[in-house]
Amino acid sequence: MSDKVILSQVESMIFVIRGQRVMLDRDLAELYGVETRILNQAVKRNIDRFPEDFMFKLKQEEFSQLALHNESYGGQRYLPFVFTENGVAMLSSVLNSKEAIHINISIMRIFTKLRSFLAMDNSTNEKIDELGKSTHKLFKVVFERLDQVENRVDTYEELVTPKLPANRKKIGFKKDND
């Protein structure tokens, strides 16, 4: 299986559940080329390696929402386990085959890519907020000036030319009166 095929396949298998990007045990088993029950047995034999932030079992309502989005998940007898990014990384120590290691590397690259997209998205949102604030200030000044133009009978040049104090220090060259 080529890396591009694996990458596109894995991207479609990542879901956001409980605010975390996760992968289903069934999808991971398919990628690793083992049965789901074999993957889960290996995990249960090494359960100390999989705390709650690495792996958890879906609740019925979570699974129902997931099943609505993907018809291929119907007909399962048990609620699936899902693995976070750390849990997927830990699977490489439980499933120690060359294929599992190769697949794990591909999955970790995708999680890293998703993390960088999220960071880039947050950065873009911050820049847009800053731009909005500075634009708001600029428009406020423009509209205040326009209001002054409407409400005053002064000439346009008087409004646009800044009022400078009479005793200000002048800048420039002195004229010689020779």
Buried (B, 14 or more C-beta within 10 A) or exposed (E): EEEEEBBEBBEEBBBEBEEBBBBBBBBBBBBBEBEBEEBBEBBEEBEEBBEEEBBBEBEEEBBEEBBEEEEEBEEEEEEBBBBBBBBBBBBBEBBEEEEBEBBBEBBBBBBEEBEEEEEEEEEEEEEEEEEEEEEEEEEEEEEEEEEEEEEEEEEEEEEEEEEEEEEEEEEEEEEEEE
